[in-house]
Amino acid sequence: MRWNGQRVGEEDAAALPGMERLEGLVRSVTTPEFAGMTFHEVAARSALNHVPGSSAMPFDWTVNPYRGCSHACVYCFARGTHTYLDLDAGRDFDSQVIVKVNIAEVLQRELTRSTWGREHVALGTNTDPYQRAEGRYRLMPGVIDALAGSGTPFSVLTKGTLLRRDLPLLRAARAEVPVSIAMSIAIFDDELQKAIEPGTPSAQARLDTVRAATEAGFRVTVFLMPILPHLTDSIPALDDALRRIRAAGAVRVVYGALHLRPGVKPWFMGWLRRAHPELVSSYLGLFPGASATAPKAYRQWLARRVRPLLRAHGLDGRDEEEPVRARPVSRAAAAAAVRTTGPLAAATAVRLF
């Protein structure tokens, strides 16, 4: 791996923040509790990540306590980022997890700078902050405290039921700053979920977490994505998913079709050949060559299926492709929208500053 090949004291501008120098690697840990996994503990030099201006994301700042993810979702868009560390986007992404053990302290320092404008920070936009490793490292309580204590609004997107551990802390933070919660649940068929998301909690366990967050006073959004062609895009499957989401207390759904970005496509197609060889030719037709997105015609067809079901189940909803940067607004207007609806909902109308 890249950091093992560095000379002491030599900088590598392409390395993970905190690992530009050999001293950034604190230790590598294996434990029977996490069989087959290695945690590389690093001392990060930065915590706040600025989102490029060209991005379509409705926020400018993120914090990622981990790189790599034990959820092992075959379709995960973040797989390609592991190659920056000279790790592969397949098995290494699932089993070689980078842990920024000092993330809370670094974040606290960055948030106290006079230049920090208390802009919205998104958690869970790359790899999951509540993946299994969080049960061991407990990084999120410090992150939440730092954000709330500095007056910084934030949102959490996760597949992890460990979120329930921090609901009291998140409720306390919400008394200081706007806080929103979203749960990602793509697959509601237990057998398929275990095959394609082997490290994730079941859909029902995540729905129970949605219910717990709702009972804690949060208006929870569910990310129903990716929707998988020929596997989860039938009307009965979509109807069942939205019925269960509504029953759990969620108020909003963001949905979207599968993306196969560079680094992800070979891993996903390898899984498809093993698990559903009858679908390979269809997927090659939907994602030809280097194409990362399903054809526009398929995405429009999917929207025509989902929208009536959203209305039938009384759910607010948005296609992930609907524009979120409609027009510039003042910071005050953006903050008011966040206070009223939460940042994930406000993003449909305003650009969060």
C-alpha positions in Angstrom: 0.0 0.0 0.0 1.1 3.5 -0.7 1.9 4.6 2.8 4.1 1.5 3.5 6.3 2.5 0.6 7.0 6.1 1.7 10.3 7.3 3.1 10.0 8.7 6.6 9.2 12.4 6.4 8.4 12.4 2.7 5.1 14.0 1.7 2.6 12.4 -0.8 0.1 14.9 -2.0 -2.2 12.2 -3.3 -2.4 10.3 -0.1 -5.3 10.2 2.3 -5.4 13.2 4.6 -3.4 12.2 7.7 -1.3 9.7 5.7 0.8 12.1 3.7 3.6 11.2 6.0 4.4 7.7 7.3 3.8 9.1 10.8 0.1 9.4 9.9 -0.4 5.7 10.2 -0.8 5.0 13.9 -1.3 1.2 13.7 -3.1 -1.5 11.7 -5.5 -3.6 13.8 -7.1 -7.0 13.3 -9.5 -8.6 15.8 -11.6 -11.8 15.9 -14.6 -9.6 16.5 -14.2 -8.4 12.9 -12.9 -11.5 11.1 -11.3 -10.8 7.8 -11.1 -7.1 8.3 -8.1 -4.8 9.0 -8.5 -1.3 10.5 -5.8 1.2 9.6 -5.8 3.8 12.3 -4.6 7.2 11.0 -4.0 10.6 12.6 -5.9 12.9 10.2 -4.6 16.4 9.6 -8.0 17.6 8.3 -11.6 16.7 9.0 -13.7 19.1 6.9 -13.8 18.2 3.2 -14.9 20.9 0.8 -17.2 19.7 -2.0 -16.0 20.9 -5.4 -18.1 23.7 -6.8 -18.9 21.6 -9.9 -20.7 19.0 -7.8 -24.5 18.7 -7.9 -24.5 18.0 -4.1 -26.8 20.3 -2.1 -24.0 21.0 0.5 -20.5 22.3 0.4 -18.9 20.4 3.3 -18.6 16.8 4.5 -16.9 14.9 7.2 -15.9 11.2 6.7 -14.6 9.4 9.8 -13.9 6.3 7.8 -12.6 5.3 4.3 -13.8 1.9 3.1 -16.9 0.2 4.5 -17.8 -3.1 6.0 -21.3 -2.9 4.6 -19.7 -4.3 1.4 -22.5 -3.1 -0.9 -21.6 -4.5 -4.3 -23.0 -1.3 -6.0 -21.4 1.3 -3.7 -20.4 4.4 -5.7 -17.5 5.1 -3.3 -15.5 2.0 -4.2 -13.4 3.9 -6.7 -12.0 6.2 -4.0 -10.1 3.3 -2.4 -7.8 3.1 -5.4 -6.4 6.5 -4.4 -4.7 4.5 -1.5 -3.3 1.8 -3.8 -6.1 -0.5 -2.5 -8.5 -2.1 -4.9 -12.2 -1.1 -5.3 -13.4 -4.6 -4.6 -12.4 -6.8 -1.6 -10.1 -4.2 -0.1 -12.9 -1.6 0.0 -14.9 -4.1 2.1 -12.1 -5.2 4.4 -9.4 -2.6 4.6 -11.0 0.3 6.5 -9.2 3.6 7.2 -10.1 5.0 10.6 -9.4 8.7 11.4 -9.0 8.1 15.1 -8.5 11.8 15.9 -11.3 13.1 13.7 -13.3 14.8 16.5 -10.3 16.7 17.9 -9.3 17.9 14.4 -12.9 18.9 13.6 -13.2 20.8 16.8 -10.1 22.8 16.0 -11.3 23.5 12.4 -14.7 24.6 13.6 -13.3 27.2 16.0 -11.4 29.1 13.3 -12.7 32.6 12.7 -13.0 31.8 9.0 -15.6 29.0 9.6 -19.0 30.2 8.5 -21.1 27.5 10.2 -22.2 26.1 6.9 -24.1 22.9 6.7 -22.0 19.7 7.0 -23.2 16.4 5.6 -22.2 13.1 7.2 -22.4 9.8 5.3 -22.0 11.1 1.8 -19.0 8.8 1.0 -18.7 5.9 3.4 -21.1 5.2 6.2 -20.3 6.8 9.6 -22.4 4.2 11.4 -20.8 1.1 9.8 -19.8 -1.7 12.2 -16.4 -0.1 13.0 -18.2 2.7 14.7 -19.3 0.3 17.5 -15.6 -0.1 18.2 -14.2 3.4 17.7 -17.1 5.6 18.8 -16.1 8.5 16.6 -19.5 10.0 15.9 -20.4 11.2 19.4 -17.3 13.5 19.3 -18.2 14.6 15.8 -21.8 15.4 16.8 -20.6 17.3 19.9 -18.1 19.4 17.9 -20.7 20.3 15.2 -23.4 21.2 17.7 -21.1 23.0 20.0 -19.8 25.3 17.2 -23.3 26.1 15.9 -22.9 24.1 12.7 -26.0 22.5 11.2 -25.6 19.0 9.9 -27.3 15.9 8.4 -26.6 12.2 8.8 -27.2 9.6 6.0 -26.6 6.0 7.0 -27.5 2.3 6.6 -26.4 1.6 10.1 -28.8 0.8 13.0 -26.0 1.9 15.3 -27.5 5.4 14.8 -30.0 4.5 17.5 -27.2 4.6 20.1 -26.7 8.3 19.4 -30.3 9.4 19.1 -30.2 11.1 22.6 -27.1 13.0 21.5 -28.7 13.9 18.2 -31.8 15.2 20.0 -29.6 17.3 22.2 -27.7 18.6 19.2 -31.0 19.6 17.5 -31.7 21.9 20.4 -28.6 23.9 19.3 -28.6 23.5 15.5 -30.7 22.1 12.7 -30.1 18.3 12.4 -31.7 16.0 9.9 -31.5 12.2 9.6 -31.9 10.0 6.5 -31.8 6.2 6.3 -30.6 4.4 3.1 -32.7 1.3 2.3 -32.4 0.1 -1.2 -33.5 -3.6 -1.0 -36.5 -5.0 0.8 -36.1 -8.6 -0.3 -34.1 -10.3 2.5 -32.4 -12.9 0.3 -31.3 -10.3 -2.3 -30.2 -7.9 0.4 -28.0 -10.5 2.0 -26.4 -11.2 -1.4 -25.8 -7.7 -2.5 -25.3 -5.9 0.8 -23.9 -8.6 3.0 -22.6 -6.4 5.7 -25.7 -4.3 6.2 -28.5 -4.6 8.8 -31.7 -6.0 7.4 -34.3 -3.7 5.8 -36.6 -4.3 8.8 -33.8 -3.4 11.3 -33.3 -0.2 9.4 -37.0 0.5 9.3 -37.1 0.0 13.1 -34.4 2.6 13.3 -36.5 5.0 11.2 -39.3 4.4 13.6 -37.0 5.1 16.6 -35.7 8.3 15.0 -39.3 9.4 14.2 -40.3 8.7 17.8 -37.4 10.8 18.9 -38.9 13.7 17.0 -37.1 13.6 13.7 -38.7 13.9 10.2 -36.8 11.1 8.6 -36.0 10.7 4.9 -35.4 7.3 3.3 -33.1 7.0 0.3 -34.7 4.3 -1.9 -31.6 3.9 -4.1 -30.2 2.4 -6.0 -33.2 0.9 -7.7 -31.9 -2.1 -9.6 -33.2 -2.9 -13.1 -35.1 -6.2 -13.2 -34.4 -6.9 -9.5 -36.1 -4.2 -7.5 -38.0 -2.0 -10.1 -41.2 -3.9 -10.4 -44.5 -2.3 -9.2 -45.0 -4.9 -6.5 -41.5 -4.4 -5.2 -41.7 -0.6 -5.2 -45.2 -0.6 -3.7 -44.1 -2.9 -0.9 -41.0 -0.8 -0.2 -42.9 2.5 0.0 -45.7 0.9 2.1 -43.1 -0.3 4.7 -41.3 3.1 4.6 -44.5 5.0 5.3 -45.5 2.5 8.1 -42.1 3.1 9.8 -42.9 6.8 10.0 -40.7 8.3 7.3 -42.1 11.4 5.6 -39.9 11.6 2.5 -38.2 9.4 -0.1 -35.4 10.2 -2.4 -35.1 7.6 -5.2 -32.9 6.9 -8.1 -31.7 4.2 -10.5 -28.4 2.3 -10.2 -25.2 4.1 -11.1 -22.1 2.1 -12.1 -19.2 4.5 -11.7 -15.6 3.7 -12.6 -14.2 1.2 -10.1 -17.7 -0.1 -9.3 -18.8 -1.5 -12.6 -16.3 -4.5 -12.8 -17.1 -5.5 -9.2 -20.9 -5.3 -9.7 -20.8 -7.1 -13.0 -18.7 -9.9 -11.5 -21.4 -10.3 -8.8 -24.2 -10.2 -11.4 -22.5 -13.0 -13.5 -22.4 -15.2 -10.4 -25.8 -14.4 -8.9 -28.0 -13.5 -11.9 -26.3 -14.6 -15.2 -29.6 -14.3 -17.0 -29.5 -10.5 -16.5 -25.9 -9.9 -17.7 -26.9 -9.1 -21.3 -29.6 -6.7 -20.2 -27.3 -4.8 -17.9 -24.6 -4.6 -20.6 -27.3 -3.0 -22.8 -28.3 -0.6 -20.1 -24.7 0.3 -19.2 -22.7 -0.1 -22.4 -19.0 0.6 -22.5 -18.0 3.2 -20.0 -21.5 4.4 -19.3 -22.2 4.9 -15.6 -25.9 5.8 -15.7 -28.9 3.9 -17.0 -30.4 5.4 -20.2 -32.6 8.5 -19.8 -35.6 6.5 -21.2 -35.2 3.9 -18.3 -34.9 6.7 -15.7 -38.1 8.4 -17.0 -39.9 5.0 -17.1 -38.8 4.4 -13.5 -40.1 7.9 -12.4 -43.5 7.2 -14.0 -43.7 4.1 -11.8 -42.5 5.6 -8.6 -44.4 8.9 -8.5 -47.9 7.5 -8.4 -46.9 5.1 -5.6 -45.4 8.0 -3.6 -48.7 9.8 -3.8 -50.7 6.7 -3.0 -48.6 6.2 0.2 -48.7 9.8 1.2 -45.0 10.3 0.9 -43.2 13.4 -0.2 -40.6 12.4 -2.8 -37.8 13.5 -5.1 -35.9 11.8 -7.9 -32.2 12.2 -7.2 -31.8 13.8 -10.6 -34.3 16.7 -9.9 -32.3 19.9 -9.7 -31.1 21.1 -6.3 -29.3 24.2 -7.4 -32.2 26.0 -8.9 -31.0 29.5 -8.1 -28.6 31.3 -5.7 -30.2 32.4 -2.5 -28.9 34.2 0.5 -27.4 32.4 3.4 -30.2 33.6 5.6 -32.8 32.2 3.2 -31.0 28.9 3.0 -30.8 28.7 6.8 -34.5 29.5 7.1 -35.3 26.7 4.7 -33.2 24.3 6.7 -34.9 25.3 10.0 -38.3 24.7 8.4 -37.8 21.5 6.5 -34.4 20.1 7.2 -31.4 20.3 4.8 -32.4 17.2 2.7 -35.8 18.6 1.9 -34.6 22.2 1.5 -32.2 21.0 -1.1 -35.0 20.6 -3.6 -35.5 24.3 -3.7 -32.4 26.1 -2.5 -28.7 25.8 -2.6 -27.4 25.3 0.9 -24.6 27.8 1.8 
